[in-house]
Amino acid sequence: METLWVIINIIVFLMFIGLLGYLNKKHVKFSKRVLIGLGAGIVLGLVLHLIYGVDSKVTETTASWFDVIGTGYVKLLQMIVMPLIFISIVSAFTKITIGQNFAKVGAWIFTFLLGTVAIAALVGIVYAMVFNLDASQIDLGNVENSRGKELVQTTKDMEADSLPTQIIELLPANPFLDFTGARGTSTIAVVIFAGFVGFSFLRVMRKEPDKGHLLKRGVDAIYALVMGIVTFVLRLTPYGILAIMTKTVMTSDFAAVWTLGKFVLASYAALLTMFLIHLILVTVVGLNPVTYLKKTSETLIFAFTSRSSAGTLPLNVQTQTKRLGVPEGIANFAGSFGLSIGQNGCAGIYPAMLAMMIAPSAGVDIDLPFILTVIGVVVISSFGVAGVGGGATFAAILVLSTLNLPIALAGVLISVEPLIDMGRTALNVNDSILAGTATSKLTGQLDEETYNDQDFNELGETY
Protein backbone atom coordinates (compact mmCIF):
# COMPACT_ATOMS: atom_id res chain seq x y z
CA MET A 1 0.00 0.00 0.00
CA GLU A 2 2.88 2.35 0.79
CA THR A 3 4.25 1.84 -2.71
CA LEU A 4 0.90 2.84 -4.21
CA TRP A 5 0.86 6.09 -2.24
CA VAL A 6 4.43 6.85 -3.33
CA ILE A 7 3.46 6.30 -6.98
CA ILE A 8 0.44 8.61 -6.58
CA ASN A 9 2.67 11.29 -5.02
CA ILE A 10 5.13 11.03 -7.89
CA ILE A 11 2.32 11.28 -10.46
CA VAL A 12 0.98 14.45 -8.79
CA PHE A 13 4.50 15.87 -8.73
CA LEU A 14 4.99 15.08 -12.43
CA MET A 15 1.72 16.88 -13.17
CA PHE A 16 3.22 20.02 -11.62
CA ILE A 17 6.35 19.47 -13.71
CA GLY A 18 4.13 19.24 -16.77
CA LEU A 19 2.39 22.48 -15.80
CA LEU A 20 5.75 24.29 -15.63
CA GLY A 21 6.68 22.83 -19.01
CA TYR A 22 3.37 24.05 -20.46
CA LEU A 23 4.00 27.56 -19.08
CA ASN A 24 7.42 27.48 -20.71
CA LYS A 25 5.88 26.65 -24.09
CA LYS A 26 3.44 29.51 -23.61
CA HIS A 27 6.47 31.78 -23.10
CA VAL A 28 5.54 32.76 -19.55
CA LYS A 29 8.36 34.89 -18.13
CA PHE A 30 11.23 32.99 -16.55
CA SER A 31 10.95 34.83 -13.23
CA LYS A 32 7.21 34.05 -13.03
CA ARG A 33 7.86 30.36 -13.69
CA VAL A 34 10.43 30.31 -10.90
CA LEU A 35 7.94 31.90 -8.48
CA ILE A 36 5.20 29.50 -9.59
CA GLY A 37 7.58 26.58 -8.98
CA LEU A 38 8.35 27.98 -5.54
CA GLY A 39 4.69 28.45 -4.62
CA ALA A 40 3.62 25.08 -6.00
CA GLY A 41 6.44 23.38 -4.10
CA ILE A 42 5.37 24.97 -0.82
CA VAL A 43 1.73 24.00 -1.33
CA LEU A 44 2.45 20.42 -2.47
CA GLY A 45 5.01 19.93 0.30
CA LEU A 46 2.59 21.19 2.95
CA VAL A 47 -0.21 18.90 1.71
CA LEU A 48 2.09 15.85 1.73
CA HIS A 49 3.41 16.85 5.15
CA LEU A 50 -0.11 17.03 6.61
CA ILE A 51 -1.22 13.76 5.00
CA TYR A 52 1.77 11.53 5.80
CA GLY A 53 3.76 13.31 8.53
CA VAL A 54 7.53 13.72 8.72
CA ASP A 55 8.54 10.27 9.92
CA SER A 56 6.46 8.02 7.66
CA LYS A 57 8.02 5.60 5.20
CA VAL A 58 5.91 7.12 2.41
CA THR A 59 7.40 10.56 3.09
CA GLU A 60 10.94 9.19 3.14
CA THR A 61 10.55 7.24 -0.11
CA THR A 62 8.70 10.04 -1.90
CA ALA A 63 11.36 12.56 -0.86
CA SER A 64 14.11 10.33 -2.24
CA TRP A 65 12.37 10.30 -5.65
CA PHE A 66 11.90 14.07 -5.58
CA ASP A 67 15.65 14.28 -4.91
CA VAL A 68 16.30 13.00 -8.42
CA ILE A 69 15.22 16.40 -9.72
CA GLY A 70 15.95 18.60 -6.69
CA THR A 71 19.38 17.32 -5.70
CA GLY A 72 20.12 16.64 -9.36
CA TYR A 73 19.56 20.33 -10.10
CA VAL A 74 21.83 21.35 -7.21
CA LYS A 75 24.56 19.02 -8.47
CA LEU A 76 24.35 20.58 -11.91
CA LEU A 77 24.77 24.00 -10.31
CA GLN A 78 27.80 22.68 -8.46
CA MET A 79 29.11 21.31 -11.75
CA ILE A 80 29.26 24.78 -13.31
CA VAL A 81 30.67 26.67 -10.31
CA MET A 82 34.41 26.22 -10.86
CA PRO A 83 34.42 26.65 -14.67
CA LEU A 84 32.10 29.66 -14.34
CA ILE A 85 34.22 31.39 -11.68
CA PHE A 86 37.47 30.76 -13.54
CA ILE A 87 36.38 31.85 -17.01
CA SER A 88 34.37 34.83 -15.70
CA ILE A 89 37.42 36.26 -13.90
CA VAL A 90 39.79 35.60 -16.81
CA SER A 91 37.23 37.09 -19.20
CA ALA A 92 36.97 40.16 -16.98
CA PHE A 93 40.72 40.76 -17.42
CA THR A 94 40.22 40.78 -21.19
CA LYS A 95 37.51 43.44 -20.95
CA ILE A 96 38.62 45.85 -18.26
CA THR A 97 40.66 48.99 -18.86
CA ILE A 98 44.38 48.54 -18.22
CA GLY A 99 46.38 51.07 -16.22
CA GLN A 100 45.77 53.18 -13.16
CA ASN A 101 42.02 52.81 -13.56
CA PHE A 102 42.43 49.04 -13.27
CA ALA A 103 44.00 49.40 -9.82
CA LYS A 104 41.22 51.73 -8.72
CA VAL A 105 38.55 49.33 -9.90
CA GLY A 106 40.09 46.41 -8.03
CA ALA A 107 40.59 48.48 -4.89
CA TRP A 108 37.00 49.73 -4.83
CA ILE A 109 35.51 46.27 -5.48
CA PHE A 110 37.49 44.75 -2.63
CA THR A 111 36.67 47.72 -0.40
CA PHE A 112 32.95 47.19 -0.89
CA LEU A 113 33.09 43.39 -0.57
CA LEU A 114 35.25 43.33 2.57
CA GLY A 115 33.89 46.55 4.08
CA THR A 116 30.30 45.38 3.89
CA VAL A 117 31.13 41.95 5.32
CA ALA A 118 32.64 43.69 8.36
CA ILE A 119 29.46 45.75 8.73
CA ALA A 120 27.40 42.57 8.25
CA ALA A 121 29.31 40.87 11.06
CA LEU A 122 28.57 43.82 13.35
CA VAL A 123 24.89 43.72 12.37
CA GLY A 124 24.79 39.99 13.15
CA ILE A 125 26.39 40.60 16.53
CA VAL A 126 23.92 43.37 17.39
CA TYR A 127 20.87 41.26 16.55
CA ALA A 128 22.27 38.24 18.40
CA MET A 129 22.45 40.46 21.49
CA VAL A 130 19.06 42.12 20.90
CA PHE A 131 17.34 38.75 20.58
CA ASN A 132 19.46 37.27 23.39
CA LEU A 133 20.43 34.21 21.35
CA ASP A 134 21.99 31.42 23.39
CA ALA A 135 22.68 27.95 21.96
CA SER A 136 22.76 26.39 25.44
CA GLN A 137 19.06 27.19 25.88
CA ILE A 138 18.08 24.99 22.92
CA ASP A 139 17.53 21.26 23.32
CA LEU A 140 19.33 19.32 20.62
CA GLY A 141 17.40 16.53 18.95
CA ASN A 142 18.86 13.49 17.20
CA VAL A 143 19.21 15.30 13.87
CA GLU A 144 20.92 18.29 15.47
CA ASN A 145 23.27 16.08 17.47
CA SER A 146 24.13 14.11 14.33
CA ARG A 147 24.81 17.33 12.46
CA GLY A 148 26.99 18.56 15.30
CA LYS A 149 29.11 15.41 15.14
CA GLU A 150 29.50 15.84 11.37
CA LEU A 151 30.74 19.39 11.86
CA VAL A 152 33.25 18.26 14.46
CA GLN A 153 34.53 15.58 12.09
CA THR A 154 34.71 18.13 9.26
CA THR A 155 36.82 20.36 11.46
CA LYS A 156 39.19 17.48 12.23
CA ASP A 157 39.49 16.67 8.53
CA MET A 158 40.48 20.23 7.65
CA GLU A 159 44.21 20.63 7.37
CA ALA A 160 44.22 24.15 8.78
CA ASP A 161 44.16 24.38 12.58
CA SER A 162 45.27 27.98 13.05
CA LEU A 163 44.45 31.25 11.30
CA PRO A 164 47.88 31.61 9.59
CA THR A 165 47.63 28.02 8.35
CA GLN A 166 44.09 28.64 7.14
CA ILE A 167 45.35 31.62 5.14
CA ILE A 168 48.07 29.47 3.58
CA GLU A 169 45.44 26.87 2.67
CA LEU A 170 43.75 29.45 0.45
CA LEU A 171 46.63 29.25 -2.03
CA PRO A 172 46.32 26.88 -5.03
CA ALA A 173 49.21 24.44 -4.70
CA ASN A 174 47.48 22.27 -7.29
CA PRO A 175 44.88 24.25 -9.28
CA PHE A 176 43.72 21.13 -11.10
CA LEU A 177 42.84 19.54 -7.75
CA ASP A 178 40.97 22.70 -6.75
CA PHE A 179 38.96 22.61 -9.97
CA THR A 180 37.45 19.40 -8.58
CA GLY A 181 36.36 21.22 -5.42
CA ALA A 182 38.27 18.69 -3.33
CA ARG A 183 39.21 21.17 -0.59
CA GLY A 184 37.12 23.50 1.51
CA THR A 185 39.20 26.37 0.15
CA SER A 186 39.03 25.27 -3.48
CA THR A 187 36.79 28.16 -4.53
CA ILE A 188 39.14 30.94 -3.46
CA ALA A 189 42.08 28.91 -4.78
CA VAL A 190 40.47 28.88 -8.24
CA VAL A 191 39.84 32.63 -7.93
CA ILE A 192 43.51 33.22 -7.13
CA PHE A 193 44.65 30.99 -10.00
CA ALA A 194 42.29 32.82 -12.37
CA GLY A 195 43.83 36.08 -11.16
CA PHE A 196 47.32 34.85 -12.07
CA VAL A 197 46.09 33.78 -15.49
CA GLY A 198 44.42 37.16 -15.98
CA PHE A 199 47.49 39.17 -15.03
CA SER A 200 49.59 36.95 -17.28
CA PHE A 201 47.18 37.74 -20.12
CA LEU A 202 47.64 41.47 -19.52
CA ARG A 203 51.41 41.01 -19.69
CA VAL A 204 51.17 39.09 -22.97
CA MET A 205 48.76 41.69 -24.35
CA ARG A 206 51.22 44.46 -23.54
CA LYS A 207 54.37 42.75 -24.86
CA GLU A 208 52.97 40.58 -27.66
CA PRO A 209 49.67 42.11 -28.84
CA ASP A 210 49.15 39.58 -31.64
CA LYS A 211 49.28 36.65 -29.24
CA GLY A 212 47.21 38.64 -26.76
CA HIS A 213 44.40 39.13 -29.25
CA LEU A 214 44.55 35.43 -30.11
CA LEU A 215 44.25 34.55 -26.42
CA LYS A 216 41.35 36.96 -26.06
CA ARG A 217 39.46 35.24 -28.87
CA GLY A 218 40.13 31.91 -27.20
CA VAL A 219 38.90 33.18 -23.83
CA ASP A 220 35.78 34.64 -25.46
CA ALA A 221 35.07 31.31 -27.15
CA ILE A 222 35.45 29.35 -23.90
CA TYR A 223 33.33 31.92 -22.07
CA ALA A 224 30.57 31.49 -24.66
CA LEU A 225 30.80 27.70 -24.30
CA VAL A 226 30.57 27.80 -20.50
CA MET A 227 27.68 30.27 -20.62
CA GLY A 228 25.91 27.89 -22.99
CA ILE A 229 26.14 25.18 -20.32
CA VAL A 230 24.99 27.65 -17.67
CA THR A 231 21.99 28.65 -19.79
CA PHE A 232 20.98 24.99 -20.16
CA VAL A 233 21.23 24.40 -16.40
CA LEU A 234 19.31 27.57 -15.54
CA ARG A 235 16.45 26.50 -17.78
CA LEU A 236 15.89 23.70 -15.26
CA THR A 237 15.52 26.14 -12.35
CA PRO A 238 11.68 26.17 -12.08
CA TYR A 239 11.66 22.36 -11.94
CA GLY A 240 14.55 22.22 -9.47
CA ILE A 241 12.92 24.83 -7.23
CA LEU A 242 9.64 22.89 -7.29
CA ALA A 243 11.39 19.68 -6.19
CA ILE A 244 13.58 21.37 -3.56
CA MET A 245 10.73 23.30 -1.93
CA THR A 246 8.38 20.31 -1.99
CA LYS A 247 10.92 18.13 -0.20
CA THR A 248 11.95 20.90 2.21
CA VAL A 249 8.38 21.63 3.38
CA MET A 250 7.34 18.00 3.30
CA THR A 251 10.23 16.82 5.52
CA SER A 252 10.53 19.88 7.78
CA ASP A 253 10.11 19.41 11.50
CA PHE A 254 7.77 22.33 12.17
CA ALA A 255 8.16 21.87 15.93
CA ALA A 256 11.91 22.40 15.59
CA VAL A 257 11.36 25.40 13.35
CA TRP A 258 9.04 26.85 15.99
CA THR A 259 11.65 26.23 18.70
CA LEU A 260 14.29 28.02 16.64
CA GLY A 261 11.88 30.73 15.52
CA LYS A 262 13.75 33.37 17.49
CA PHE A 263 16.94 32.65 15.55
CA VAL A 264 15.04 32.77 12.25
CA LEU A 265 13.53 36.15 13.17
CA ALA A 266 16.91 37.48 14.32
CA SER A 267 18.53 36.27 11.10
CA TYR A 268 15.99 37.92 8.82
CA ALA A 269 16.03 41.10 10.89
CA ALA A 270 19.79 41.23 10.39
CA LEU A 271 19.52 40.39 6.67
CA LEU A 272 16.91 43.10 6.06
CA THR A 273 18.95 45.63 8.03
CA MET A 274 22.02 44.85 5.95
CA PHE A 275 19.99 45.14 2.77
CA LEU A 276 18.86 48.61 3.87
CA ILE A 277 22.50 49.49 4.50
CA HIS A 278 23.24 48.44 0.91
CA LEU A 279 20.55 50.83 -0.32
CA ILE A 280 22.00 53.59 1.86
CA LEU A 281 25.40 53.00 0.25
CA VAL A 282 23.76 53.24 -3.18
CA THR A 283 22.37 56.61 -2.13
CA VAL A 284 25.70 57.76 -0.69
CA VAL A 285 27.51 57.22 -4.01
CA GLY A 286 24.89 59.39 -5.70
CA LEU A 287 22.45 56.88 -7.24
CA ASN A 288 18.70 56.44 -6.88
CA PRO A 289 18.04 53.49 -4.52
CA VAL A 290 14.46 53.01 -5.79
CA THR A 291 15.74 52.55 -9.35
CA TYR A 292 18.40 50.16 -8.05
CA LEU A 293 15.78 48.13 -6.20
CA LYS A 294 13.47 47.90 -9.24
CA LYS A 295 16.23 46.71 -11.52
CA THR A 296 17.79 44.16 -9.16
CA SER A 297 14.61 42.63 -7.69
CA GLU A 298 14.23 39.95 -10.36
CA THR A 299 17.78 38.69 -9.88
CA LEU A 300 17.45 38.78 -6.09
CA ILE A 301 14.23 36.74 -6.26
CA PHE A 302 16.05 34.16 -8.38
CA ALA A 303 18.90 34.05 -5.85
CA PHE A 304 16.39 33.69 -3.01
CA THR A 305 14.60 30.75 -4.59
CA SER A 306 17.64 28.95 -6.05
CA ARG A 307 19.87 29.44 -2.97
CA SER A 308 22.86 29.61 -5.31
CA SER A 309 25.08 32.66 -5.73
CA ALA A 310 27.00 30.87 -8.48
CA GLY A 311 23.85 29.90 -10.34
CA THR A 312 22.75 33.54 -10.17
CA LEU A 313 26.04 34.85 -11.64
CA PRO A 314 24.79 35.13 -15.26
CA LEU A 315 21.73 37.11 -14.15
CA ASN A 316 23.96 39.09 -11.78
CA VAL A 317 26.22 40.21 -14.63
CA GLN A 318 23.22 40.90 -16.93
CA THR A 319 21.62 43.04 -14.26
CA GLN A 320 24.75 45.13 -13.87
CA THR A 321 25.49 45.55 -17.57
CA LYS A 322 22.04 45.76 -19.19
CA ARG A 323 20.06 47.48 -16.46
CA LEU A 324 22.49 49.39 -14.25
CA GLY A 325 25.01 50.54 -16.88
CA VAL A 326 28.07 48.83 -15.38
CA PRO A 327 30.92 48.04 -17.84
CA GLU A 328 31.17 44.32 -18.61
CA GLY A 329 34.65 43.93 -17.13
CA ILE A 330 33.70 45.48 -13.79
CA ALA A 331 30.47 43.47 -13.68
CA ASN A 332 32.37 40.21 -14.24
CA PHE A 333 34.95 41.11 -11.59
CA ALA A 334 32.39 42.11 -8.97
CA GLY A 335 30.10 39.16 -9.68
CA SER A 336 32.89 36.57 -9.78
CA PHE A 337 34.84 37.78 -6.76
CA GLY A 338 31.56 38.17 -4.89
CA LEU A 339 31.05 34.41 -5.17
CA SER A 340 33.95 33.69 -2.86
CA ILE A 341 34.87 36.91 -1.06
CA GLY A 342 32.91 39.00 1.42
CA GLN A 343 29.52 37.29 1.19
CA ASN A 344 27.46 39.36 3.63
CA GLY A 345 24.93 36.68 4.48
CA CYS A 346 26.87 33.42 4.55
CA ALA A 347 30.28 34.74 5.60
CA GLY A 348 29.25 37.83 7.58
CA ILE A 349 25.98 37.72 9.49
CA TYR A 350 25.70 33.94 9.92
CA PRO A 351 29.07 33.07 11.51
CA ALA A 352 29.01 36.25 13.64
CA MET A 353 25.58 35.37 15.03
CA LEU A 354 26.69 31.80 15.65
CA ALA A 355 29.76 32.98 17.55
CA MET A 356 27.65 35.24 19.77
CA MET A 357 25.08 32.48 20.21
CA ILE A 358 27.62 29.82 21.21
CA ALA A 359 30.03 31.96 23.27
CA PRO A 360 27.92 31.94 26.50
CA SER A 361 27.77 28.13 26.51
CA ALA A 362 31.58 28.04 26.27
CA GLY A 363 31.99 30.44 29.20
CA VAL A 364 33.34 33.25 26.99
CA ASP A 365 32.69 36.81 28.13
CA ILE A 366 31.08 38.93 25.44
CA ASP A 367 33.01 42.18 25.72
CA LEU A 368 34.41 44.72 23.26
CA PRO A 369 37.70 42.83 22.61
CA PHE A 370 35.73 39.65 21.84
CA ILE A 371 33.36 41.51 19.50
CA LEU A 372 36.26 43.15 17.64
CA THR A 373 37.97 39.76 17.39
CA VAL A 374 34.83 38.20 15.93
CA ILE A 375 34.57 40.94 13.29
CA GLY A 376 38.26 40.58 12.33
CA VAL A 377 38.08 36.80 12.11
CA VAL A 378 34.87 36.98 10.05
CA VAL A 379 36.46 39.35 7.51
CA ILE A 380 39.52 37.13 7.07
CA SER A 381 37.47 33.94 6.99
CA SER A 382 35.13 35.42 4.37
CA PHE A 383 37.70 34.53 1.71
CA GLY A 384 36.80 31.32 -0.04
CA VAL A 385 33.12 30.85 0.79
CA ALA A 386 31.68 28.69 -1.98
CA GLY A 387 28.80 30.04 -4.06
CA VAL A 388 26.69 26.88 -3.95
CA GLY A 389 25.50 25.17 -0.78
CA GLY A 390 27.73 24.60 2.24
CA GLY A 391 29.54 27.92 2.06
CA ALA A 392 27.94 29.23 5.24
CA THR A 393 28.85 26.04 7.10
CA PHE A 394 32.46 26.33 5.94
CA ALA A 395 32.60 29.96 7.09
CA ALA A 396 31.08 29.02 10.44
CA ILE A 397 33.64 26.24 10.97
CA LEU A 398 36.52 28.61 10.24
CA VAL A 399 35.23 31.34 12.55
CA LEU A 400 34.22 29.07 15.44
CA SER A 401 37.40 27.00 15.34
CA THR A 402 39.57 30.13 15.22
CA LEU A 403 37.72 31.52 18.24
CA ASN A 404 38.06 28.16 20.05
CA LEU A 405 34.29 27.78 20.31
CA PRO A 406 32.55 24.37 20.18
CA ILE A 407 31.70 23.51 16.60
CA ALA A 408 29.08 20.90 17.47
CA LEU A 409 26.59 23.46 18.82
CA ALA A 410 26.24 24.88 15.31
CA GLY A 411 24.21 21.74 14.61
CA VAL A 412 21.22 23.25 16.42
CA LEU A 413 20.37 25.21 13.28
CA ILE A 414 20.14 22.30 10.85
CA SER A 415 16.31 22.34 10.98
CA VAL A 416 16.01 25.94 9.82
CA GLU A 417 19.09 26.08 7.58
CA PRO A 418 17.23 26.03 4.22
CA LEU A 419 14.82 28.74 5.37
CA ILE A 420 17.62 31.11 6.41
CA ASP A 421 19.86 30.25 3.47
CA MET A 422 17.39 31.75 0.98
CA GLY A 423 17.71 35.20 2.53
CA ARG A 424 21.48 34.87 2.95
CA THR A 425 21.95 34.04 -0.74
CA ALA A 426 19.90 37.03 -1.90
CA LEU A 427 21.98 39.33 0.31
CA ASN A 428 25.23 37.80 -0.99
CA VAL A 429 24.21 38.46 -4.59
CA ASN A 430 23.05 41.99 -3.83
CA ASP A 431 26.42 42.76 -2.25
CA SER A 432 28.30 41.84 -5.43
CA ILE A 433 25.87 43.88 -7.55
CA LEU A 434 26.40 46.81 -5.18
CA ALA A 435 30.18 46.44 -5.45
CA GLY A 436 30.10 46.57 -9.24
CA THR A 437 27.60 49.43 -9.46
CA ALA A 438 29.20 51.63 -6.81
CA THR A 439 32.70 50.98 -8.19
CA SER A 440 31.59 52.02 -11.67
CA LYS A 441 30.03 55.20 -10.28
CA LEU A 442 33.07 56.15 -8.21
CA THR A 443 35.51 55.53 -11.08
CA GLY A 444 33.38 57.48 -13.57
CA GLN A 445 32.59 54.46 -15.76
CA LEU A 446 28.88 54.03 -15.00
CA ASP A 447 26.47 54.64 -17.89
CA GLU A 448 23.99 56.71 -15.90
CA GLU A 449 21.61 57.00 -18.82
CA THR A 450 21.20 53.22 -18.75
CA TYR A 451 20.94 53.24 -14.95
CA ASN A 452 18.14 55.82 -14.95
CA ASP A 453 16.26 54.35 -17.92
CA GLN A 454 12.94 53.03 -16.57
CA ASP A 455 12.19 51.05 -19.73
CA PHE A 456 13.98 47.75 -19.33
CA ASN A 457 13.36 44.17 -20.46
CA GLU A 458 13.11 41.05 -18.36
CA LEU A 459 16.35 39.26 -17.62
CA GLY A 460 16.90 35.62 -18.48
CA GLU A 461 14.75 35.77 -21.62
CA THR A 462 16.98 33.12 -23.19
CA TYR A 463 16.08 30.69 -20.40
Beta strands, then each sheet from edge to edge (+ up, - down):
end
